[in-house]
Amino acid sequence: LMYHFMQEKRICGTLKNGTLSAQAELSVLDLSVNCLELIEPGTFDRLKKLQLLYLHSNRLETLHKGIFDMPVLAELFIYSNRLKELDSSHFSAGGLTSLTKLSAHINEIGRIEDNIFTGFASLDKLFLL
C-alpha cells in the first residue's frame, strides 16, 4: 500500500486538477485538517487504486459532479466540513462500487437527495448526523 499523509499541512484554497497526477499508485490519501475550500473536477481521476480518502476537517462547501469516481475506494471521510447538500452527482454508484464506509456528519447539510445511495451494495456504515 502506498500512503500519502498531508494532514495538518496548511493546504488552503483550491486543490487543483493535476496536483496528484504523479500519485497514481496511492491507496491511502489523507488531506484532513487543512483549509481546503474547493477540489477541482478531475483531481482524483488518476487515483484508480485509492482505497481510503480522508478529506475531513477542511472548509469544503460543495463537491463537483463525479468527484468521487473511484471504483476501489472503500472508505470516504468528508465529515466536519461546510457541505450544504449531498446529491447523486457526487456519489455515482458506478464510480463507488466498493464503498463500505461514508462519514459525512458534522456538516451544514440541509438537503440530501432521495435515493442517493441506491445501488451501493457494499455500503454498511453511513454517518450523516
NORBEL-V194194 format. One record per residue. N is the residue number from 1. RES is the residue in one letter. PHI is phi in radians with two decimals (none if undefined). NEAR is the number of other ideal C-beta (glycine too) atoms within 12 Angstrom. D_LAST is the distance of its C-alpha to the last C-alpha in Angstrom with 1 decimal. Layout:
n:res:phi:near:d_last
N:RES:PHI:NEAR:D_LAST
N:RES:PHI:NEAR:D_LAST
//
This chain:
n:res:phi:near:d_last
1:L:none:14:31.2
2:M:-1.84:18:31.2
3:Y:-2.01:19:28.7
4:H:-2.40:26:28.3
5:F:-1.79:18:26.5
6:M:-2.17:25:26.2
7:Q:-1.24:23:23.5
8:E:0.97:16:24.4
9:K:-1.84:17:27.4
10:R:1.03:13:26.8
11:I:-1.41:29:26.5
12:C:-2.14:16:25.9
13:G:1.41:17:26.0
14:T:-1.84:23:26.3
15:L:-1.53:32:26.4
16:K:-1.48:17:29.4
17:N:-1.02:19:30.4
18:G:1.77:16:32.9
19:T:-1.01:24:31.6
20:L:-1.85:29:30.7
21:S:-1.08:17:33.4
22:A:-1.50:12:35.4
23:Q:-1.87:25:32.5
24:A:-1.02:17:32.7
25:E:-1.56:19:32.9
26:L:-1.07:30:29.6
27:S:-1.94:23:27.3
28:V:-2.35:28:24.9
29:L:-2.27:37:24.0
30:D:-2.04:26:22.2
31:L:-1.98:40:21.8
32:S:-1.29:30:19.1
33:V:0.95:24:19.6
34:N:-2.20:28:21.9
35:C:-2.29:22:21.9
36:L:-1.16:36:21.8
37:E:-1.91:21:21.3
38:L:-2.66:26:22.4
39:I:-2.10:37:23.2
40:E:-1.15:24:26.3
41:P:-0.98:22:26.6
42:G:1.53:21:28.4
43:T:-1.01:31:27.4
44:F:-1.75:38:26.2
45:D:-1.00:25:28.8
46:R:-1.55:21:31.2
47:L:-1.61:34:28.7
48:K:-1.26:20:29.3
49:K:-1.82:25:29.0
50:L:-1.18:39:25.7
51:Q:-1.90:27:23.5
52:L:-2.25:32:20.9
53:L:-2.27:40:19.6
54:Y:-1.87:33:17.9
55:L:-2.12:42:17.0
56:H:-1.24:32:14.4
57:S:1.05:26:15.2
58:N:-2.15:37:17.3
59:R:-2.17:28:17.7
60:L:-1.14:37:17.1
61:E:-1.85:21:16.7
62:T:-2.54:27:17.7
63:L:-2.17:37:18.5
64:H:-1.37:24:21.9
65:K:-0.97:18:22.7
66:G:1.23:24:23.3
67:I:-1.05:34:22.2
68:F:-1.90:41:21.0
69:D:-1.58:29:24.1
70:M:-2.34:33:24.4
71:P:-1.10:22:25.6
72:V:-1.85:27:25.3
73:L:-1.12:38:22.0
74:A:-1.76:28:20.2
75:E:-2.37:34:17.2
76:L:-2.23:40:15.4
77:F:-2.04:34:13.4
78:I:-2.12:41:12.4
79:Y:-1.28:30:9.6
80:S:1.00:25:10.7
81:N:-2.16:35:12.8
82:R:-2.19:25:13.4
83:L:-1.08:34:12.6
84:K:-1.77:18:13.1
85:E:-2.70:24:13.0
86:L:-2.21:33:13.0
87:D:-2.42:24:16.1
88:S:-1.12:24:18.4
89:S:-1.18:20:20.7
90:H:-1.38:34:18.3
91:F:-2.14:35:17.9
92:S:-1.29:26:21.3
93:A:-1.03:24:21.6
94:G:-1.21:17:25.1
95:G:-1.71:28:24.1
96:L:-2.26:35:21.4
97:T:-1.20:21:23.2
98:S:-1.83:28:22.5
99:L:-1.12:38:18.7
100:T:-1.94:21:17.4
101:K:-2.46:25:14.2
102:L:-2.26:34:11.7
103:S:-1.94:29:9.2
104:A:-2.21:37:7.7
105:H:-1.30:21:4.8
106:I:0.95:19:6.6
107:N:-2.22:32:8.4
108:E:-1.93:19:10.1
109:I:-1.18:28:9.3
110:G:-1.88:13:11.3
111:R:-2.56:14:12.5
112:I:-2.19:22:11.9
113:E:-1.06:16:15.3
114:D:-1.00:10:16.4
115:N:1.01:13:17.2
116:I:-1.03:25:15.8
117:F:-1.81:26:15.7
118:T:-1.08:14:19.1
119:G:1.68:17:21.5
120:F:-1.61:28:19.2
121:A:-1.12:13:21.2
122:S:-1.53:21:20.3
123:L:-1.18:27:16.5
124:D:-2.17:15:15.6
125:K:-2.34:19:12.4
126:L:-2.29:24:9.4
127:F:-2.06:21:6.0
128:L:-2.07:21:3.8
129:L:-1.80:11:0.0
//
